[in-house]
Structures are given as C-alpha cells and as structure tokens.
Amino acid sequence: MHPALLAAAAPASPTIDPVMIGLVALVGVLVIFTLRNSRKRKRDADEMASKLVPGAEVMTQHGIFGRLISVDDDTNEAIIETTPGTQLRVHRQTLAKVVDPTPEDNEDVIKEPSKDELTAKKPAAKSSASADPQYGERTDDEKPKRAPRKKPTE
C-alpha cells in the first residue's frame, strides 16, 4: 500500500477544542446553579409551611392581610379572617408570606397627631393688617381661581 493512503486511513490524534471545553464548563455551571436554586426554593417552601399555623398573620399575593383560621391540605384551601367576622376562603398558594410584626416595621408607621396636639400647634389668629398669606395658605374670603378654558381647535 502507498504510504499516503496509510496516513489518511490512520485515526487522527485527538486535539483539544477550547470551544468544546467552554461549552462543557458552561453546562456544568448551569446545572450547579439550577440545583442550588431548587434546594433554596424547597427550603423556603418548607419554612413557609411550618409557619402556616392557625392564628398567624398572613398576606396574600393580592395584598390582603388577615389572620389564618384554618388550612386544608386535601383541598388546598385556606380560610383567613380579614376583619372581625369577615372570612375569606382562598387557595393555599395565594398565601404569599407570614407577616412577623417586628420593631423595625413599626418604625416606618407614621403616628397621627391627636386633637390636643393639633390645637396646640395652630398659630395664633392673624390680624387683618398682616401681610399676604404664606405660600399655599388660603384665606377664608378667597376662592381658588380656575384656569380659563380653551376652545378646541378645529
């Protein structure tokens, strides 16, 4: 046989393709992140299920807050009481989170002043000889003025 034909028939030495290595590494990274995220979701779901006990304050996905009355695992239904005497029957999966009242949450709540505090803060009555009203302040004898209406252009 001719030596050129023998060289062509012989298997080529395997070369390492950097693109193939990159693709294998990328697939490996995607698998690792997928497994990690699925474990985290399962852990969060288990934690949520352990907190769903009657009497817990919950919030639905629609933003409705209430107190959990009961959870039926067979029918996937939950009954929440939004106000005294008002009970809602919702699907269990609509319960978004269990609300834990914490001191940090209460710092954001704005306290409304009482009537005594409001009357104490009112300024003394102005004399009729005082200057113009402050910016944004209305006087009793003045009505707000409307802007003139414009006729539609044809």
C-alpha angles and dihedrals in degrees: 000000000000115000092230091057091049091053091050093048094049115094114258117246110259114255124203111244111208092203091057091049090051092050093049091049091049092051090049092052091048091051092050093050092046092053092046093051093047090052091049092050091049091049091049091048092050091048091050092048091052091052094050098095126139110275096032119130109241139180123212125219087258093059097256113146122206148135117272112241101176143343123212111201094188096058096026091234130138129192117213129183111221098177129003106292096008113106125180125200109212137167111269093237092062090070100101102181147344110249113227112195105226130175091244090061092051092056090069093056112102113222115223113229118245123242091258092055091048094051091046092054096050112110120239116271112276121238118245090244093060123117127265118306119272119262110290094008118126127209121219095241094051125083121200112262121233124225113250115262118247121222114239113255117238 
